Amino acid sequence: MTGSVQQEMERLLTAAFAPTRLEVINDSAKHAGHSGDDGSGESHFTVVIEAAAFADQSRLERQRMVNRALGDIHPFGNPHIQTDPRNIGRVAAALSERLQTLDAAPANYYAARYADFSVHWEDAVRRWSTRAESLRGQAIVTHHKSWVYMIDWLGLDEVATLEPKPGVPPSTSHLAGMLEQLRNEDVRLIVRSARGETPEDQLATGARTILALCFRLAAIRTESEKLPVLLPAILDDPLVHVDGPRRRAAFSVLNRFAKVHQVLYFTCHEQHAKEARDAGAHFVELRGSGA
């Protein structure tokens, strides 16, 4: 391999797919000190690629095509295969076979231990698959592009990702645009991992505000399905830290939400009230008694 790993990846992918879009993003700094970090600064990458060769291919097959094109450029392998537990059984089988080759004397022991593990693991995978069957076809939002194997296993539909690019915290505008995109989607799950993700307190205040509003509306919608009545949304100036364009977009979303659920939005800001009216809200001015 000549040049940096990133350059070599770009060369191999360009040669294999003649992509119309290609971004190779070095994420190594985000994994410093974690498993797979070799200290080189070139251990973890994210690839964003668009090419005609991927037409009509499943998400998992597209990833496999990229992995094949890159050959052995990822010495530590795909770090997310464990999100499909069936892969663990495959790894165990290969590991057992290799141990029997390298350490022949106790080969029968390795084979017996693998056979015992395999029975228990396959039983567990069947139980998990049965319990998750109701999720098949469910639209989900992921926080980070790392769940392709789980999505393939469970038959989920990833309709959006909170991060605009892997490792990049979502901006207020990105989240507002996602609200617009998802208004006709039956999304009930946001999938994230606790390790390696951006903590909420590192997001901009406006981004946290929009994200909290998304969760709140989603919770109201989901819980209402369990009840004989539709729950209202009662909001006390939640958009005070959001800038004008994103606030107006949020009011537009709230207006559509109000076609199904009652929304009571309280604000002491005249500009916010005007923007809510412009979005279609009914305005009632409350005045104090002066006491």
N, C-alpha and C positions, 0 to 999 in steps of 0.2 A: 504494500500500500504506500502510495506517495502522497505527501502533503498531510494536512490535518484530517482527522476522522470525518469532520463535517464536510470538507471539500470532497473527500472520497465518496461519501454518501450521496452528495449532490451529483457527482459524476456517474455513479452506478445507476441511480434512479433516472437521470436524464437519458442515459443510453438505453435503459430497459423500457421506458414508457413514453418518451418524448412528451412530457407533461405540459399542459397549458398553464398550470400553476404548480410551483414547488417552493416550499419553505422548509428548511431544516433548522430547527431551533435547538440550541444547546441548553439543556436544562440541568447540566451537571452540578452547578452551584447549589441548586435546591436540594440535592441529594448528598451533599458533603457529610461524611461521617456515617452514612447509612450503608446498608448491605449493597454491594455492587460498586461502591465508590472506590476506584483504584488510585485516587490521588492525581490522576493525569489531567483532570478538568475536561475530559472528553469521554465520559462514561455513560451519560444519559442524554437522549435526544428525542424530540418530538418531530414527526414528519407530517406536514400538510401538503397533500398532493392531489391534483385533479388531472385525469387522463382518460382518453377514450377507452383504453384497455379495461377500465373498471366498470364500464357500463354493464348493467344486468348482473353484476357480481354482488354477493352478500357482503356485509360489513366485515365478517370474519375472513372470507376468502380474499378480500382486498388487502387485509393486513398480511395474510399469508403470502400473497403475491409480492408485496413490498419486502417481507422478510427474505423470500427466496432471492429477490434481486440483489439484496444487500449481502447475501452469503454469510460469512462468518464475521462480519464487521461488528456485530454485537456479541462480544465474548461472554457476557453474563446471561445471555438469553432474554426472552420476554419476561419482564418482572411481574406481569399481571395474570399469568396463566392460572394461578391458584383461585381466581374468582369463578372458574368453572371446576367444581370438585372432580369431575370425570378426568381432568388432566392429572390430578394427583395419582389416580390409579395407574395411568400410563407411565408417569415418572417412576412410581414404585416398581412397576414391572421391569422397566429398563435398568433401574438401579440394582434390583435383585440379580438380573442376568449378568450385569457387569461385575458385581461382587463375586459371583460364582466363578467368573473367568479369572479375576485377579487373585482370588483367595480360594483355590480349589479344594483344599483340605476340608473346610467346614461347609462345602457347597450345599449339602443336604439341609444343613441348618438354615442357611439363607433362603433356600427354596421353601422350607416349611414355614418360616416366619412370614415370608411374602404371601404364601397361600392363606395363612390365618388372617393377615392384614386385609388381603383382598376380599375375603368373605365379609368381614365386618364393614369395610369401606363401601363396597358395592351395596350392602344393605342400607347403610346410611344415606348414600346418594339416592337410592330409590325412595326413601322416606322424605328426604328434602325435596325431591322432584315432585312427589305427590302433593306435599304441602304447598308447593309453589305453583301448582297447576293453574290455580285461579288467577295468577298474575300474567298468564300467557296473553300476549297482544296488548298488555297495558302500556300506555304512553308514559314515559318517564323523562325527567330532566336530570342530567348528571352535573356534578360540580366540576369534574375534571375528566378528560378523555382517557379513562383508564379501565373502563368496564366492558370492553368489547366481548370478552370471553363469557362473562356472566350474562350479558344480553343475549348472546347466541344460545347459551344453555337454557335460559328460562323463556326465550321467545319474546323478549321485551321490545318495545319500540322507543328508541332514544330520539326524542323530537327536538331537543335543545340542550345546550351546555351553558352553565352559568359563566364559566370563564370564556371570554372572547377568543383568547389564545391560551394554550396550555401554560399554566403558571402565572397568567396575567389576571389580577383581580378585576372583577366586573365593574365597569363604570356605571354611573346613574343612567346615562343614555342607553347603554347596552341592556340594563335591566328593564328600563321603560319599554324599549323595543321588544324585549322578550315577552313582556306583559301583553303587548299588542299581538305578537305572533301566537301566543298560547290561548288567546281568549276563546277559540273554538276547539281547543284540544282538551280531552278528558285526562288531565295530568293529576295524579294523586300521589306521586312519589318523587322526591328529590334524593338522589343517591350520591353520597360523598364518603370519603374515607377520613378517619380522624388523623392520619399521619401524612405529613407532607403537603397539607392544604393550607391556604392562607387563613389565619385566624380572623374572625369577624371584626375584631377591634383594629385590624390593619386596613380595613376598607374605609373609603371616604365616608363622611357622615351622611351625605346625600345617598350614596349607594346603599348604606345600611338601612336608611329610611325606606327606600324603594323595596329592598329585599324583605324587610319586616312587613311591609304592606302586602307583598305577594303572599307570604306565609299566612298572614291573617285572613285574607280573602279566601285562600285555598282551604283553611281550616273551617271557615264559616260554611263554605259550600259542601265540604265533606261531611261535617257534623249534621248539617241540615238533612242529608239523605237518610240519616238514622232516626229522624224525628218526624212527627206528623205536621210540624210547622216549619216554615223557613226562618232561620235565624237572621236578625238584622245586623248590620255593621254600624257600630257607634264609634265615631272617630273624632278625637279632640286635637285639631290642628296637627295632623301627622306629617304634613308636607312643609313645615316651617323652615327646614334646613335644605330644601330642594330648590334648585334654580328654576327660573321661569319656564323655559321650554319643556323640561322634564315634568314640572308640576302640571302644566297644561295637558301633557300626555297622560299623566296619572288621573287627572280629572275626567278625561275622556274615557279611560278604562272604568273609573268608578261610576260614570253615568250608564255605561252598558251593564255593569254589575247590578245597578239599581233597577234595571228592568225585571230582575228576578227577585232580588233581596232588597228590603228597605235599607237605605243608607242615611244615617244621620251624621252630618259633618259639621262640626262646630269650629268656627274660626273668629279671631278678633282682627284679622288682617283684611282690609277692604279690597286689596288687589286679589287676594285669594278668593274672596267672595265673588268678585267680578269674573274671574276665570272659571269658577264653578258654574255660575249662571251661563256663561258663554258655552260651556260644555253641555248645557241642558238641565242644570239643577234648578229645583224650585227653591226660592230664597225667602227666608223669614228672618226679619231683624228682631233680635231680643234686646230689650232695653231694661236696665236695672231701675229699681225704685228710687235710687238716690240716697237711701238710708245708710 
